[in-house]
Amino acid sequence: MNDQPDTAVVEMLVELACRAPSVHNSQPWRWTYSARELDLYTDSSRLLGVIDPAERQMVLSCGAALDHLDKAAAALRWTTEIDLLPTPGAPDHLARVRFVHDAHPRSHEFDLLAAINRRHSDRRAFGPVPSNRILTRYLGQDHYGTAMTVLSAESKQTLAKASTLSASVRKYDATYQAEIRWWAGHSFRSGGIPPEALTNRAEASRVQVGRQFPEPHRVARTVTTEPVEDESTVVLLGTASDERHDWLQCGRAMSAFLLAATADGLATCPLTHLTEQSGSRHLVESLAPRNGLAQVLIRIGTPMIGSPPPRTPRHAVASVLSAPARTSNRRRS
C-alpha cells in the first residue's frame, strides 16, 4: 500500500501549487520534502522590499500556493493535514503538510484541478458578473478566518479614489518605480510579469481600480470594443487582525475564491496595491467596516472576447523544491 506520496507525486503537487498567483509573479516560496512531511517556507531573496516591506503580500502569495496544493492533492486522492507556522521563532516556516491517502474526490475537485491550470490574472476590462452567479458561495463553508464582502457598484468610486491616492504617493518614489519596472514588463526566467500580460494605457484606463504599471514596449493585443467600460464586481477579503497567520489564511481564502470563480468561467484579477498604503487602505476599509483589516481585493467578471493574456512563467520545480531522489514508497506485505 502506498501510504505516502512518492517524490514524483510531490513534485507534481508542488508544480500545481506554484501556479498560484503571487505579488508581481515573484513566486516567493520554497518547499522541502523529507520524513513524509512537506514544508513551505518564504523565500526572502524574492521579497519586494519597497512594495512589500512587511512581507504581507509575500505571505499572502504563499498562502495561495498552500491552498492550490490542498486542492490539487484532493483531486489526486490525498487529504492534507496542515500545521500553520509550526516552528516558533522561525517566521519563514509557514506550514507543514502531511498526507493521508483517503480522499474521495468528486467532480468539483476535478473542476478545481483544471482551474489551477487555467487561472490567470486578467488586467483587462470585464463584463458584468452574470446574475445567476452567487459569489459568496465561492469560498464554501471554510473561510479560513477571512471575512468576505461583495462590494456595491457605487463602491467603485471610492476604490478608484483609493487607487489614485496609492499611485500619487508612489509617483515620485524612485525606489518604488525602479522595483516595479524590474518586476513588470520584462521576460526573464526568474519571474516577473511579462509584457504580454500587461495592457496598454488606453486599455488600462478602463480599469480605474487597477495598479498603474509602466507601459512596456510590447503589450497584449486586446479587443477594444467590448466592454467599453469595466463592469466587473470587486470582492474584499479582510481579517480581524494583521498578523502573519492572518495573511497566510487570507491567501488561502483568496486562492479558494479564484479557483472557484475560474471553474465557473469567470475572469479574475487580485488587487493588492489598494492596501499597501495606510491612506488608501483606510478608504477601502470604510466600505466594509465589519470586515476588519483589508488585505486583498479581487476584481471579477465576464472575460473579454478574444484571446486571454498568456500564462506568466513559473520556476522549474527543481529550483523551489528540495526532495529526495525519486524512489517508490511502497511497502511490501
N, C-alpha and C positions, 0 to 999 in steps of 0.2 A: 504493500500500500504506500502510495506517495503522500505522506502526511505533511510535507512542507514543499513549497515550490523550489525547483532547482534553479541554478543560476540563469539558465536560458529564459525561464518564465519571469524571473525577477527583472532581467534586462528588458523584457517586453513590457512589463508593468511600468518600469521607470521611464521607458521611452514614451509611453502613453501619458504618464504623469507630467512629463516635461512639455507636453503640448499645451499646458495651462498658460493663461495669459500672465505676463509679468510686466512690471513698470518698464516701459520703453524696450520691451523684449530683452531685458538684461539677463534673464534666466539665472537668478541669484541663489541657486540651490546646489547642494551636493549630497550624495547618498552613499551609505556604506551598508553592505550586507554580510553578516557573519553570525555564527551561532544561532541561526534560524531567525534572526531579527534584522529588520531593515530600518536604518536610522536616517533621519532627514536633518540636515544642517543648513544654515545660511552660508553663503559664500561671500565673505566680506570684500573679496577682490572685485566683486561686481556691484558693490554699493554705489549708488548715485549720490555722492556726498553732499552736493549742493541742493539737488532737488529733494532728497530724502535723508537728511542728516540724522533723524531719529530712528531710521531703519523701519519705519512703519510700513511703507509700501513694499519694501523687500520682504517683510514677514507676511503681509497680505498675499504677495505673489506665491510664497512658499505654501501658505495655507491653501491656495487654489490648486497647487500641484498635489498636495496631500489628498484633497477631495477627488481630483482626477484619478489618482492611484486607487482610492477606495472604490470608485465607480467601475474602473477597469477590472479590478480584482473580482468584484461581484459578478461581472459578466463571464469571467473565467472560472467561476465556481469557488472562489476563495472569499471567506469572511475575514475582515480585518479587525484586529484588536489594537487600538491606537492609544498610546500614552502621550500626552502633550507635555512639553517642557520637562522631560524625565530626569534631567541632571541638574540639581541645584547648583547655582553658581556658574553654569555654562549656558548663557542665553542663546548661543548659536545652535545648541542642540534642541531642535524644535519638536521632534516627535520620534517615537519608537513604535514600529509596526510589527505585529506578529500575525501570522496567517493560520487560519483553520480551514481545512478543505471540506466545508459543509454547506456552502451556499447553493441555493436553488434558483438561479436567475429566471426571470420571466421576460416577456417581450420588451417591457420598458427598460430593463437593464441593458439589453442589446441595443435598444434605440440610443441610450446614453453613450454606450461604447462607440457607436457610429458617429455620434455628435462630437466626441473628442477629436476625431479626425477631420470633421467638417467645420468646427467652430473657428472663427477668426474675428478680430476686431475690425469692424467696418466703420470708417470715419466719414462715409458719405451721408447725405440726407436720406431719411427713411420715410416711407409711407406710414400711415397710422396703424396701430395695432388693431387687428380685426375685432369686432365687437363680441365674438364668441370665445375669445381668449380670456381666461381669468388668471392674471399674472400672479396673484397671491398664492396660487397652487404650485408655482414653480419651485418653491423651497420645500414643499412637502410638510410633514409634521415636525421634522427636526430642523430647527432654525439655527442650530449651533450658537445659541445665546445671542443671536443677532436680530434686531428689530428691522422690519421692512415696511416701507411706505411707498405706495404708488402716488407720485406727485400729480397734482392737477395741471391742466394745460396753462392755467393762469400763473403757475409757479415758474414757468419758463422765463418770464420777465426778470424775476429775482435771480434765477440761475444765470441768465445772461449778464446781469449786473455783477454777480459774483465772479464770473469768468473774466469779465473786463477788468475787475479790480485785481484779480490774481495776475493777469497779464501786465497791468500797469506797474505793479510792484516789482515785477521781474524785468521790465523793459530795459532798464539801464544797468542791470546786474550782469556785468561782463562774465563772471564765472558761471552763472546760470546759463547764459546764452552760449557759452563755449561748451558746456556739458550737454545741453540739449542738441546742439549741432553735431556733437560727436555721436550721440545715440540715435539721431533721427536723420534719415536721408542718405545713409551710407549702406553699402552692401559689403559686409565682411563676415568672416566665419565666426567671429566672437559674439555675434548677436546684433542687437540694434534693430531699428525699424527701416527696412529697405525703402528706397524712394517710390517704388511701385505701390507700396501700401499706404502712401500719403496721398492727399488730394491737392489740387492747385488752389490758389487763393480764391478764385471765383466759386469753386465747389465748397471750400471750407467756410466761406462767408455765409452759406445757407444754414450751417450748424452753429448757431450763436453760442451754444454752451460748450463747444469743443475747445481743446487746447490749441493755442497758436503755435504751430510748428514752422520752422524755417522752410521756405518753399525750395525743394530740390530741383536739379536740372531735369530729372525725369520724374513724372508723376503718373498715377494710374489714369488710364483712359476711361472716362465715365460717361454715361448717358446724361445729358444736361437738361433734358426736357421733362423728366419725371422722377421724383416730385420736384416742383419748383421751389417749395419751401420744406424745411424739415418738419415732419408731422409726428415725430417719434414721441413716445412716452418716456419719462425719466423715473427710475426707481431709486430710492435712497436706502442704503443699509447703514445702520448705526448700532452702537454698543453702549452699555451702561457706563463703562469706564474706558480708559485709554492706555491699557497695559499690553504687553507682548501677547499674553493669552487671548485678549480681545481681538487683536489684529489677526492672529492666527485663525481663530474661529470665524471671523468675518470673511477672511479669504476663502475658507471652506464654503461658507454660505454663498459667496459671490460665484464660485465655481458651480455649485449646485444650480443656481438660478440660470447661469449662462448655458449650461448643458441642456437643461430642460427647455429653455427657450429655443436653442438651436434644434433640438429634436422636434420641436413644434413648428419649425420652418421660419422662425423669426431671425432678424438680424440684430446684433448687439454690439455695444462698444462701452467698456468701462471708462469712467471719468474719475481721475484722482486729483487733477490739478485744482479742482474746486475746494479741496480740503487740505491743500498744502500750506496755505497762508491763514493766519488766525482771522483776519477780517472777512475773507471770502467764506471760510468755514462757518463763522457765526451766522452769516447770511443764509447759508444752506440749512443750518440747524434751526433757524427761525421758521422754516417751512414745515418742520415736523418735530416740535419740541419734546414730544414724548419718546422720540427715538433715541434720546441721549446724545452721544457724540457722533457726529457724522464721520464715516470712514470712507465710503466709496459710493458713487452714483453709477447707474447703468442706464444707458440710452438704448431703447428697444423699439422695434417697429418692423414694418414690412420691407424686405430688401429691395433696393433699386433694381430696375430692369437692366440686364446686361451682365457681363462677366464680373464676378466678385473680385476683390483685391486678392493678390497672390498670398499664399501662406508665408508667414515670416520664417526665416531659417531657425533651426534648432541645433544645439550642440550634439555631437555624437554621444551615444550613451556611455561609451568608454571614458569620455572626458569628465563625466559627472558622477559616475558610479564606481565605487571600489567594491569588488566582489571576488570570491574565489573562482578559480578556473571552472569551466563547465564540467560538472560531474553529475551522475544520477544519484538522487537521494532515496532511491527505492530500497526498502527493507526486504530481505529475503525471509520468507516464512518457513 
